[in-house]
């Protein structure tokens, strides 16, 4: 499995975090982005790798940054529901699943 997609709000939160980290230190946003896509690449290759979160959703934590990637395999594609900071309220993204 190699395809993936971000839920629009997940993509926006990801972009916002990249911009935030880049504003702190040049290059830090790129490092954050690389860590997120490392997780996405891993789950594309090994979809069952993440911790089960219920209803087919799994999560995997990034290295260096306090974020979890919440994803689900839908029609042979990894679908990212959230790029969630560890300090956020758990499950805030579940309303995205409709």
Backbone torsions as a table, in degrees:
resi	resn	phi	psi	omega
1	UNK	NA	127.6	-177.8
2	UNK	-127.8	-14.1	-177.1
3	UNK	-84.3	147.3	174.6
4	UNK	-149.2	160.5	176.6
5	UNK	-149.1	152.3	176.3
6	UNK	-105.3	137.0	167.0
7	UNK	-60.0	140.4	-175.3
8	UNK	-51.3	-42.8	179.5
9	UNK	-68.1	-32.5	176.9
10	UNK	-67.7	-39.1	177.2
11	UNK	-64.8	-40.6	178.8
12	UNK	-65.7	-41.9	179.2
13	UNK	-67.5	-35.6	175.9
14	UNK	-62.0	-49.6	179.8
15	UNK	-60.7	-40.0	179.1
16	UNK	-63.1	-40.0	179.0
17	UNK	-69.5	-38.5	176.0
18	UNK	-59.0	-47.6	179.9
19	UNK	-62.6	-41.9	179.1
20	UNK	-60.2	-51.4	-178.6
21	UNK	-65.2	-35.3	178.5
22	UNK	-66.5	-33.4	179.3
23	UNK	-70.8	-24.9	178.4
24	UNK	-74.9	-51.4	-179.0
25	UNK	-147.9	124.3	177.1
26	UNK	-54.7	132.0	-178.7
27	UNK	96.4	-20.9	-179.2
28	UNK	-69.4	-35.6	176.7
29	UNK	-63.8	-40.9	177.7
30	UNK	-64.6	-38.1	178.1
31	UNK	-64.9	-43.4	177.2
32	UNK	-59.3	-47.4	179.1
33	UNK	-57.6	-44.5	179.2
34	UNK	-61.2	-41.2	-179.8
35	UNK	-66.3	-39.2	178.4
36	UNK	-65.2	-45.8	-178.3
37	UNK	-71.4	-23.2	172.0
38	UNK	-63.4	-43.4	177.7
39	UNK	-64.7	-46.0	-179.6
40	UNK	-60.3	-43.7	177.6
41	UNK	-60.8	-41.2	179.2
42	UNK	-62.4	-45.9	-177.5
43	UNK	-73.3	-23.5	172.9
44	UNK	-67.2	-36.8	179.9
45	UNK	-82.0	-37.7	-177.9
46	UNK	-129.2	77.8	-172.6
47	UNK	-59.4	-25.5	-179.2
48	UNK	-89.3	9.0	-175.0
49	UNK	-67.9	-37.3	-175.1
50	UNK	-73.0	163.8	178.3
51	UNK	-72.7	132.4	178.2
52	UNK	-63.6	134.0	179.7
53	UNK	-116.2	0.6	-179.1
54	UNK	100.8	150.5	177.3
55	UNK	55.9	32.0	177.2
56	UNK	85.0	-3.3	-179.9
57	UNK	-88.5	142.5	176.5
58	UNK	-129.9	163.4	177.3
59	UNK	-137.1	151.3	176.8
60	UNK	-142.2	135.0	-176.0
61	UNK	-88.1	141.3	176.8
62	UNK	-78.5	158.1	173.2
63	UNK	-86.8	148.2	176.1
64	UNK	73.6	-34.3	-177.5
65	UNK	-113.0	144.8	-176.2
66	UNK	-83.0	66.0	-178.0
67	UNK	-130.9	148.7	172.5
68	UNK	-119.7	140.6	175.8
69	UNK	-100.8	120.2	178.5
70	UNK	-101.1	126.4	-173.8
71	UNK	-144.8	166.0	178.4
72	UNK	-146.4	145.7	175.1
73	UNK	-89.8	118.7	180.0
74	UNK	-127.2	118.6	178.5
75	UNK	48.7	54.6	177.1
76	UNK	61.2	28.2	177.8
77	UNK	-136.5	139.3	173.8
78	UNK	-82.6	122.5	-178.5
79	UNK	-112.0	118.6	-177.8
80	UNK	-88.5	116.5	179.6
81	UNK	-85.6	-31.8	-176.0
82	UNK	-158.7	147.9	168.7
83	UNK	-116.6	90.3	-166.1
84	UNK	-102.9	126.9	172.9
85	UNK	-68.9	142.3	-176.6
86	UNK	-60.9	-23.0	-178.3
87	UNK	-87.4	-5.2	179.6
88	UNK	-76.0	159.1	177.6
89	UNK	-62.7	123.7	-179.4
90	UNK	-59.0	140.1	174.4
91	UNK	80.9	2.1	-178.8
92	UNK	-55.8	-28.6	-174.1
93	UNK	-83.1	-11.2	-175.2
94	UNK	-60.9	-26.1	178.3
95	UNK	-67.3	-17.8	178.5
96	UNK	-67.0	-24.8	-175.9
97	UNK	-78.2	-7.4	175.7
98	UNK	58.5	NA	NA
